[in-house]
Amino acid sequence: MKKITIRDIAKQAEVSISTVSFVINGKGEKMAISPAVIKKVQDVAQKLQYKPSMIASSLRTGKTRSIGLIVEDISNQFFADLARVIEDEAKNINYRVFYCSTGDDNDRSEELVQSLLQANVEGFIITPTRNLEKTISQLLKLQKPVVLIDRYFANQKVSHVVMDNYEGSYSAVKFLISKGRKNIAVVNNKSGMIQMKLREKGYVEALKEEGIYNEKYTLLLDYHSSEKTRIEEIINFFNQNKEIDAVLFCANYMGLAGLQAFRTLNYKIPNDISVISFDDHDSFKLHTPTISVIAQPIEDIAVESIQLLMSQMTNFEDFKIEKVLKKGTLIIRESV
């Protein structure tokens, strides 16, 4: 299909190419072009389904109408679903999204930020790595709009949208206790990121309130370990603590490794052990029995993050920093 140009519009509207250019770029009134001619050009452009060149437009206006989305792992279903909703929201306001994964690697994160800066994106939505605080501060000094999602830095003045991780794990553990479970374990990673610390804190305090917290029921995995290594560590942990009757996994990839470990251990869920995991996943819905989860409010996080970013992009000088906490949903399935 032939690409429509302003020359095609000019020919059909019977006006000059410069007139079309002025109208397309919103300068018709300023250039004293009559309302009738402006409408005629706009009608022809719409009829021909004209789409302006993004590159030409950015060179002319300095605006790329693009957003940089940096997440931990786009292959993880949580981040993939989040990226999809953010992309849909951006599309609604005629913005495109460049998205990429850090693999929780700080050097990689910094490289991605610099690459997106060179691409002249107008704003950033970032799932930060542990040591990215300085780079984010540099973006703010450059007056680049930034919103953090999923995690944040407690002492940094930057808008963020996250789930209430403490409440999510606290409620999940209290539910397990209400079902008669007393030897409840938690499987977390060693990243030290605030969302993971809050998930573990909710677990600990829920148990301490009941007087049944046991620190030996905590397993910390290396984030960068292979799935095989995770499964082996989970198997060893449960072999050493056979009295455990319930477990909270602090992320879906750990929960998936745990289900494979339980298969090797011949555990029957929920008879031998009750299971709840953070972050829903298609496999949890398809597993037999189905797995209970603390689901993040993905759509709410995505919509709010775009709204906060646009607030900065339209008025960077006067926007207010907002720290938004969204409540997750405890979805009870057959694993408890």
N, C-alpha and C positions, 0 to 999 in steps of 0.2 A: 504494500500500500504506500502510495506517494506521501511523503511528509509535507504537510501544509505549512507554507511560509507566509510572511506578511505581504509578499509580492502577490500571492494568490488572493489574499483578502482584498488588497488594493484593487486588483483587476476586477473582481466581482462587485465590489462596492463602488467602483468607478471614482476612486479618489487616489491621491498620491501615496507613495510608500511612506513618506515622512508623516503624513496625516495618520495612517494606520499605526505607525510606531508611537506617536504621541498618545493616541487613544489607548492602545494596549498597555502603555506604561503609566496610565492614569494622569496624563498631562494635557488632556484635551481641552479642558476649561481654561487652564493657564495659558495655552497657546491660542485662545480665542476661537476654538473650533465650535461650531454651532451644536446645540443639543441634538438636533435632527441628524447631523452627520455622525456625531458620537454614537448615537443609538444604532444607526445604520451599520457602522463598522463593527460594533459589538454584536449585532444580530448575525452578520455574515461570519464573524469569527466563531460564534457559537454553532452556527449551521455547519461550518466546515470542520468543527471539532478541533480548532487550533489549540496547540499546546506550546507555550513559550519554552525556549531553551533554558534549562536550569543554569547552565554555565554562563550563557550570555547575560541572563538576569543577574547572577551573582557578581559578574564583572561590572555591570552597570550600577547596581545598587549597593554592593558590598554585603548583601544578604544572601545566604545560601538556602534559607528555609530548611535547615537540617539540624538534627539533634544527635549527639553522641550518646549511645547507651552502652555502658561497660558493666558486665555482670561477671559473676564468678565462673559459671560453666553453662553455656547455652544449651548443652546436651542434657543437662539436668531438667526434668520436667517442670519443676517450679519456675526456674529462670526462663525456660522456653515459653511457658504459658504467660509469664509476666511480660516478656518481650513482645509477644503477639498482641496483647491488649494495649501496650504502650504504642506499638506501631499503628494499631487501629485508631487510637485516640489522636495520634499525631496526624494521621491521614485526614481525619475529620477537620483539621485546621490547616490543611495543605502543607504539612511538614513531612519530610522523610526522615527515617532513622537509620543511622549507621550503628550496627551493634557488633560487639566483640566480647570474647571471653578472656579472663585473666589467668584461670587455672590456679587462683589464689597465689600468684607469683607477683611480688611487688615490682620487680624490675620490668616484667611484662606490662604491668598496670601503667607504670610511668611512660613506657614506650607508646602505649596505646593513647594515653592522654596527649602526648606530643604529636602523634600522627593525626589525631582528630583536630588539634589546634591548627595544624598545617592545612587541614581540609576546611578550615574556617567554619566549623560547626558553630551554631549560635548559642548552644547550651549543652549541659552535660547532666545525665542521670547516671549515677554511679553506685555500684555495690563495691565499697572500698576494701582493699586489702589492708592488712594490719598496719603497715608503715606508710600508707598513702596520705596521711594527714598533712604533711608538708606540701605535697604536690597540690592538694585541694586548696590549701591556703594561697598558693601561687596563682591558681585559677581565679580565686576571688580578688586578688590584687590586680589581675588583668581585667577585672570586671566581667568575667565570664559567669553567666548564671549556672548554678550548680544545685542539684537536689540529690541527696543520698537516699538509697532504698535498702531495705533488709537489715542494714547495720549502720552505725554512725560512730563518731568520736565524741565522748561525753562533754569535753571541754571546748569543742570547736563550734563557733558561731556560723552554722550553715543549716539550711532547712533539710529536714529528713522526714521520710514516711516509713514507718516500720510496724510490725505486729507487736502486740504486747506479749513478748516471749515469756516473761515471768509468770503472768497470769495463765498462759496456755499450759505450761508444764505443771504449775501449782494445781490447776483444776483437774488435769489428767491424773495426777497422782492421788488427789483426794477421791476421785472416782474409783480408782483401783482399790484404795483402802476401803471404800464403802462396799466393795464386792468381796471383802474378806481377805485381800492380799496384804501380807505383812512383810515379806522379804522382797522388797522392790528394788531392782537395779536400774542404773542409768548408763547408757552408752553414748559418749560424747567424743569430740575430737580435741586435739591439743592446741588449736589455733589461738585460743585466748581472745577471740573477737567477742565484742560485747553481747551480741545476740546469743552466742553459745553459752557465755557465762551466766546470762539471765535465765536461760532455760535450765541450767544446772542449779542455779540458786532457787528457782521455784520448786524444783524437785526436792532439794535439801530441806527447805523451810516447811514444806508440806509434811514431810516425814518427821521432822523435829517437833512439830506441834503435836504429833501423835506419840512421841517418845519412841519411835521405831527406826530412826535413822542409823544406818550402819555404813561407815565410810568405805569399807572393803567392797561394797556393792557398786562401786564406781569404776567404769572402764573407760580409759581415754585412748583414742586411736590417733595415729599420725594421719593427718589429712592427705598427705601425698603417698600413702601406702597403697599398694595394689589391692584390688578386690580380694584376691586369693589370700593375701596377708591379713586383711580385715577378718575374713571368715575364720582363718586359723586362730587369730587372737580371741575372737568371740567364743569359739569352741573351747579353747583352753580356759578362758575366764569362767564359763559356765560349768566346765568339768571340775573346777576348783571350788565352785560355790553351788553345789547341787540343790541347796535348800531354796534358792531364788524361785519365787513363784510368779513374778511379773517383771516387766522391763519397759523402760521408756527409751526409745531411740531418738536422739536429738536432731536427726536429719534423715530424709528418705533413703539416701544411699547407704547409710548405716543400717537402717531397717531392712533393706533388701539383702544386705550381707547377712544380717541376723537370721532372716528366714531360711537362707541356705545353710547356715550353721545349725539351726534347729532341725533341719531335715537330716543332716549328718548325725546329730545327737539322738534322732528318733523321738524328739519331743512332740507331743500332741498339743496343739493350740486349740482352745484355751485350757484344757484339762491339766496339762503339766505346767504351762506358763501362759500368762496373759500378756498381750503385746499391744503397745500404742506407739506410733511413730509421728514425729513432726513431718509436715509437708506431704500432702496426698500424692498418690502416684497410681497410674492405671493398673500396675501390677498388684497393688494392694486391694483393688476392687475385684480383680480376677482371681486372686489367691483363694485357695480353699483351706481353712475358712477365710473369709474376708477380714482385712486388717483395719483396726480402729486407728484414727489419725487425728492430729491437731492440724486442721487445714488453714492455711493463710488466706486472708481476704485479698486475693490477687487482683481482682478488678478494682476494688477500692484503692489499693496501693497504687496501681497504675494510673487511674484517673486523677487521684490527688497529686501524684508526682508531676504529671503533665500540667495541671492547673497551677501548681506552685512555680514550676519552671517558667510558664508563660507570664506569670506575675512579675518575675524577675526580668524576663526578656523585654517586657513592655515598659518597665519602670524600675531600672536597677538601682537608682538613687534612693527611692523612697519605699521599696518593698519591705515587708516585715518578715523576719526569720520565723518560720513556723516549724515546730517539732510535733509531728502528728503520730499518735499511737492508735493503731487499729486493732480491734479485738478479733482473735482467731475463733475458729469453730471446732469444738470437740465432736467428731463424728464417730459414734459408737457403732461398731460392726460386730462380727462374730468372734473376734479374737479376745474378747473380754467376757 
